[in-house]
Amino acid sequence: MPHQSIILEDDIFTLTPSAQGEMSSAETSLSTSELQVLALVNQETTAGDISTRATGIAHDVVVGILRKLHHDG
């Protein structure tokens, strides 16, 4: 079973150059939901707040997306 990062409600994420490239690329490999979550990352917003602000995406899905984005860098 692969190791999964623990995402805490008060964790704060930052955009990497790779993430910034995905957001600005017309040929991104990310899904719409992943892009929506990524757009909420801003070095100030907690994981809990991102989950609350991610319209139409269930909390456990947001956590999964944050875990995937963290793993992928």
C-alpha positions in Angstrom: 0.0 0.0 0.0 1.5 3.4 -1.0 2.3 5.9 1.7 -0.2 8.8 1.8 0.8 12.2 3.2 -1.2 13.4 6.1 -3.0 16.6 5.3 -3.9 18.6 8.4 -6.7 21.3 8.4 -4.1 24.0 9.3 -1.5 23.0 6.7 -0.6 25.8 4.3 0.7 25.1 0.8 2.7 27.2 -1.6 2.8 27.1 -5.4 5.9 25.5 -6.9 7.2 26.6 -10.3 5.8 23.3 -11.7 2.3 24.1 -10.3 2.4 27.7 -11.7 3.3 26.2 -15.1 0.4 23.8 -14.9 -2.0 26.6 -14.1 -0.8 28.7 -17.0 -0.5 25.9 -19.6 -3.2 25.3 -22.2 -2.1 21.7 -22.2 -2.3 21.0 -18.4 -2.4 17.4 -17.2 -4.6 18.5 -14.2 -8.4 18.0 -14.0 -10.8 20.8 -13.6 -11.1 20.0 -9.8 -7.4 19.9 -9.4 -7.0 23.2 -11.1 -9.7 24.7 -8.9 -8.0 23.5 -5.7 -4.6 24.6 -7.0 -6.0 28.1 -7.7 -6.8 28.4 -4.0 -3.3 27.8 -2.9 -1.7 31.1 -1.9 0.8 30.7 1.0 -1.8 32.0 3.5 -4.9 29.8 3.1 -5.1 26.7 5.2 -6.1 23.3 3.8 -9.3 23.5 5.8 -10.1 26.9 4.1 -9.2 25.5 0.7 -11.7 22.7 1.3 -14.4 25.1 2.3 -13.8 27.4 -0.7 -13.5 24.6 -3.3 -17.1 24.9 -4.6 -18.8 21.7 -5.3 -15.9 19.5 -4.3 -16.3 17.2 -1.2 -13.8 17.6 1.6 -12.3 14.2 1.2 -11.8 14.8 -2.5 -10.1 18.1 -1.8 -7.8 16.4 0.7 -7.0 13.7 -1.9 -6.2 16.4 -4.5 -3.9 18.3 -2.0 -2.2 15.0 -1.2 -1.7 14.2 -4.9 -0.5 17.7 -5.7 1.9 17.6 -2.7 3.2 14.2 -3.9 3.6 15.4 -7.5 5.4 18.5 -6.4 
